[in-house]
Amino acid sequence: MDNSQAGNITLSYLKISDYKELKAAMIDSYRSMAETYWRENQIETLLDKFPDGQVVIRVNSQLAVCALSTAVNEVILEGEHTC
């Protein structure tokens, strides 16, 4: 899709009401891993702990991209966390 076809693009924070659409996108994107999508309770936990780290991009009101992230305490991990 080139920019002239993109239509209305919005960036917002993920809401639990987005879950059904997010689940469908995860299943569609990872067809070879049928049951590996994030469960609703896991998404709720992410939203409770770090709501500003869960973002979605919509194209013409349809979910196109989602970024899920976590916040970690570097002191607790004592430098053992790697990306």
LUMZAGU-896210 format. One record per residue (C-alpha): residue number from 1; residue in three letters; x, y, z. Coordinates in Angstrom, 2 decimals. Layout:
LUMZAGU-896210
num, residuo, east, north, up
NUM, ALA, X, Y, Z
...
***
This chain:
LUMZAGU-896210
num, residuo, east, north, up
1, MET, 0.00, 0.00, 0.00
2, ASP, 1.52, 3.34, -0.96
3, ASN, 0.85, 6.52, 1.03
4, SER, -1.86, 7.69, -1.36
5, GLN, -3.90, 4.59, -0.44
6, ALA, -3.26, 4.65, 3.30
7, GLY, -6.34, 6.66, 4.24
8, ASN, -6.86, 7.64, 7.86
9, ILE, -3.98, 6.55, 10.13
10, THR, -4.24, 6.87, 13.92
11, LEU, -1.94, 6.04, 16.82
12, SER, -3.46, 5.29, 20.22
13, TYR, -3.00, 3.29, 23.37
14, LEU, -4.33, -0.26, 23.40
15, LYS, -7.58, -0.81, 25.31
16, ILE, -9.00, -4.09, 26.52
17, SER, -11.93, -3.46, 24.16
18, ASP, -9.40, -3.94, 21.32
19, TYR, -8.72, -7.51, 22.41
20, LYS, -10.94, -9.41, 19.95
21, GLU, -9.43, -7.55, 17.01
22, LEU, -5.90, -7.98, 18.42
23, LYS, -6.45, -11.72, 18.95
24, ALA, -7.68, -12.15, 15.38
25, ALA, -4.63, -10.28, 14.07
26, MET, -2.25, -12.42, 16.15
27, ILE, -3.85, -15.65, 14.94
28, ASP, -3.76, -14.45, 11.34
29, SER, -0.14, -13.28, 11.62
30, TYR, 1.20, -16.42, 13.29
31, ARG, -0.75, -19.16, 11.52
32, SER, 2.01, -21.73, 12.01
33, MET, 1.78, -21.24, 15.79
34, ALA, -1.98, -21.59, 16.20
35, GLU, -2.34, -21.30, 19.97
36, THR, 0.47, -18.85, 20.77
37, TYR, -1.54, -15.64, 20.85
38, TRP, -1.61, -13.50, 24.01
39, ARG, -4.59, -14.36, 26.20
40, GLU, -6.99, -11.66, 27.35
41, ASN, -5.85, -11.89, 30.98
42, GLN, -2.23, -11.39, 29.84
43, ILE, -3.20, -8.26, 27.90
44, GLU, -5.13, -7.02, 30.95
45, THR, -1.98, -7.47, 33.05
46, LEU, 0.10, -5.49, 30.54
47, LEU, -2.50, -2.73, 30.55
48, ASP, -2.63, -2.67, 34.36
49, LYS, 1.15, -2.60, 34.82
50, PHE, 2.29, -0.47, 31.86
51, PRO, -0.61, 1.08, 29.90
52, ASP, 1.62, 3.62, 28.14
53, GLY, 3.70, 0.80, 26.65
54, GLN, 0.84, -0.80, 24.70
55, VAL, 0.13, 1.04, 21.46
56, VAL, -1.83, 0.41, 18.29
57, ILE, -1.85, 1.92, 14.85
58, ARG, -5.12, 1.82, 12.94
59, VAL, -5.60, 2.34, 9.22
60, ASN, -9.13, 3.32, 8.30
61, SER, -10.23, 2.33, 11.84
62, GLN, -8.85, -1.21, 11.43
63, LEU, -6.04, -2.46, 13.66
64, ALA, -2.88, -2.64, 11.53
65, VAL, -0.02, -2.68, 14.06
66, CYS, 0.31, -3.34, 17.77
67, ALA, 3.36, -2.95, 19.98
68, LEU, 3.26, -4.72, 23.34
69, SER, 5.99, -3.95, 25.85
70, THR, 6.91, -4.46, 29.47
71, ALA, 8.74, -2.40, 32.03
72, VAL, 11.45, -4.09, 34.07
73, ASN, 13.33, -3.04, 37.17
74, GLU, 17.00, -3.17, 36.23
75, VAL, 18.06, -3.31, 39.90
76, ILE, 16.04, -6.47, 40.52
77, LEU, 17.45, -8.12, 37.38
78, GLU, 21.00, -7.19, 38.45
79, GLY, 22.11, -6.68, 34.85
80, GLU, 21.03, -10.18, 33.76
81, HIS, 18.34, -9.03, 31.33
82, THR, 19.27, -9.06, 27.65
83, CYS, 17.30, -7.97, 24.60
***
